[in-house]
């Protein structure tokens, strides 16, 4: 993990501001999606926030693993679990929601899972300057490592004594 001086820290309050900003951009573009597809894990928060902000009921997810730790990735993104049913999105407007467009590999992977005739746009909280998949909507741009509010404390684990530790 980079030192704190090299981190972009997002608070829950700023997360709410970012979600409303993304939703407003979608509406201002006069492009309201038929469905929102969240990229698990961080994109779930973004997808849920946008679904409420835009009053979209068709919210789906795709579970993709690429990052294994801060700055460490698998050779390429992989699908975790079952392939989601996305064929019915052919010809429909789909907003892909993720927390960050970093390398772009995950977003390319997800786009390739969607039907070719789906009208797809991507909304992220953060875009990295070096991404190979430029999202249509990004709230902020940074080259720093981002500490999202949901990962600011370590996971709860079972200790050796059998009690959970925080």
C-alpha positions as CSV (number, residue, x, y, z in Angstrom):
1,X,0.0,0.0,0.0
2,X,1.4,3.4,-0.9
3,X,2.1,6.0,1.9
4,X,-0.8,8.2,2.8
5,X,0.7,11.1,1.0
6,X,0.3,9.1,-2.3
7,X,-3.3,8.2,-1.7
8,X,-6.6,9.7,-2.9
9,X,-9.0,9.2,0.0
10,X,-12.7,9.1,-0.8
11,X,-15.1,9.6,2.1
12,X,-18.7,8.3,2.2
13,X,-19.9,11.9,2.0
14,X,-17.8,12.5,-1.2
15,X,-19.1,9.2,-2.5
16,X,-22.6,10.5,-2.3
17,X,-21.6,13.7,-4.0
18,X,-19.9,11.7,-6.8
19,X,-22.9,9.5,-7.4
20,X,-25.2,12.4,-7.7
21,X,-22.8,14.1,-10.1
22,X,-22.6,10.9,-12.3
23,X,-26.4,10.6,-12.3
24,X,-26.8,14.2,-13.3
25,X,-24.4,13.7,-16.2
26,X,-26.4,10.8,-17.4
27,X,-29.6,12.8,-17.3
28,X,-28.0,15.9,-18.9
29,X,-26.9,13.7,-21.8
30,X,-30.6,12.7,-22.2
31,X,-29.4,9.1,-22.0
32,X,-31.1,7.1,-19.3
33,X,-30.2,3.4,-19.2
34,X,-32.5,0.5,-19.3
35,X,-30.2,-1.5,-17.0
36,X,-27.2,-0.9,-14.8
37,X,-24.4,-3.4,-14.7
38,X,-22.1,-3.2,-11.7
39,X,-18.6,-4.6,-11.7
40,X,-18.0,-6.5,-8.5
41,X,-16.8,-5.5,-6.0
42,X,-16.3,-1.7,-5.9
43,X,-18.7,-1.2,-8.8
44,X,-21.5,-2.6,-6.7
45,X,-21.5,0.5,-4.6
46,X,-21.5,2.7,-7.6
47,X,-24.2,0.7,-9.4
48,X,-26.5,0.7,-6.3
49,X,-26.1,4.5,-5.9
50,X,-26.8,5.2,-9.5
51,X,-29.8,2.8,-9.5
52,X,-31.4,4.8,-6.7
53,X,-30.3,8.2,-8.1
54,X,-31.8,7.4,-11.6
55,X,-34.6,5.2,-10.3
56,X,-33.5,2.2,-12.4
57,X,-34.9,-1.2,-11.3
58,X,-32.9,-3.5,-13.6
59,X,-29.6,-3.7,-11.7
60,X,-27.2,-6.5,-12.5
61,X,-23.7,-7.5,-11.6
62,X,-20.7,-9.2,-13.1
63,X,-18.0,-10.6,-10.8
64,X,-14.6,-10.0,-12.3
65,X,-11.2,-10.4,-10.6
66,X,-8.2,-8.5,-11.8
67,X,-6.5,-6.8,-8.8
68,X,-5.1,-9.1,-6.2
69,X,-3.6,-6.3,-4.0
70,X,-2.6,-2.7,-4.2
71,X,-0.9,-2.4,-7.6
72,X,-0.9,-6.2,-8.1
73,X,-3.0,-7.8,-10.8
74,X,-3.6,-11.2,-12.4
75,X,-2.2,-11.5,-16.0
76,X,-5.7,-10.7,-17.3
77,X,-9.2,-10.3,-15.8
78,X,-11.2,-13.4,-15.0
79,X,-14.8,-14.1,-14.4
80,X,-15.6,-15.3,-10.9
81,X,-18.6,-17.6,-10.6
82,X,-21.2,-18.0,-13.2
83,X,-21.4,-16.1,-16.4
84,X,-24.2,-13.6,-16.0
85,X,-27.2,-13.6,-18.3
86,X,-26.8,-10.5,-20.5
87,X,-28.2,-11.6,-23.9
88,X,-31.5,-9.9,-23.2
89,X,-29.6,-6.5,-23.1
90,X,-29.1,-6.7,-26.9
91,X,-30.3,-3.3,-28.4
92,X,-30.9,-1.8,-24.9
93,X,-29.1,1.0,-23.1
94,X,-26.7,-0.4,-20.5
95,X,-24.7,1.7,-18.0
96,X,-21.7,-0.2,-16.7
97,X,-20.8,1.1,-13.3
98,X,-17.4,0.7,-11.6
99,X,-15.4,2.5,-9.0
100,X,-12.3,3.2,-11.1
101,X,-11.1,2.9,-14.7
102,X,-7.5,2.1,-13.9
103,X,-5.7,0.0,-16.5
104,X,-8.9,-0.4,-18.5
105,X,-8.5,-4.2,-18.7
106,X,-11.6,-5.0,-16.6
107,X,-13.8,-2.6,-18.5
108,X,-12.7,-4.1,-21.9
109,X,-13.4,-7.5,-20.4
110,X,-16.9,-6.5,-19.3
111,X,-17.8,-4.8,-22.5
112,X,-16.9,-8.0,-24.4
113,X,-19.4,-9.9,-22.2
114,X,-22.3,-7.6,-23.4
115,X,-24.1,-8.1,-26.6
116,X,-22.5,-6.2,-29.5
117,X,-25.7,-4.3,-30.2
118,X,-26.2,-3.0,-26.6
119,X,-25.8,0.7,-26.3
120,X,-23.2,0.8,-23.6
121,X,-21.8,3.7,-21.6
122,X,-19.4,3.5,-18.6
123,X,-19.6,5.6,-15.5
124,X,-16.9,5.5,-12.9
125,X,-16.0,7.6,-9.8
126,X,-12.3,7.8,-10.8
127,X,-10.5,7.6,-14.1
128,X,-6.7,7.1,-14.2
129,X,-4.9,9.1,-16.9
130,X,-3.2,5.9,-18.3
131,X,-6.4,3.9,-18.7
132,X,-6.9,2.1,-22.0
133,X,-10.7,2.3,-21.7
134,X,-11.9,5.9,-21.3
135,X,-15.3,5.9,-19.6
136,X,-18.0,8.2,-21.0
137,X,-18.5,9.7,-17.5
138,X,-15.9,10.0,-14.7
139,X,-16.3,12.1,-11.6
140,X,-12.6,12.6,-11.0
141,X,-9.3,11.9,-12.5
142,X,-6.2,10.9,-10.5
143,X,-3.0,9.0,-10.9
144,X,-2.9,8.1,-7.1
145,X,-4.0,4.9,-5.5
146,X,-7.5,5.4,-4.3
147,X,-8.7,4.4,-0.8
148,X,-12.4,3.9,-1.1
149,X,-14.5,4.3,2.1
150,X,-15.4,0.6,2.1
151,X,-11.8,-0.5,2.3
152,X,-10.4,2.1,4.8
153,X,-10.4,-0.5,7.6
154,X,-9.1,-4.1,7.3
155,X,-11.6,-6.9,6.8
156,X,-13.1,-8.6,9.9
157,X,-11.3,-11.9,10.5
158,X,-11.6,-14.9,12.8
159,X,-8.7,-14.8,15.2
160,X,-6.9,-17.9,16.3
161,X,-8.9,-17.9,19.5
162,X,-12.1,-18.3,17.5
163,X,-13.5,-14.8,18.1
164,X,-13.8,-12.2,15.4
165,X,-11.2,-9.4,15.4
166,X,-11.6,-6.1,13.8
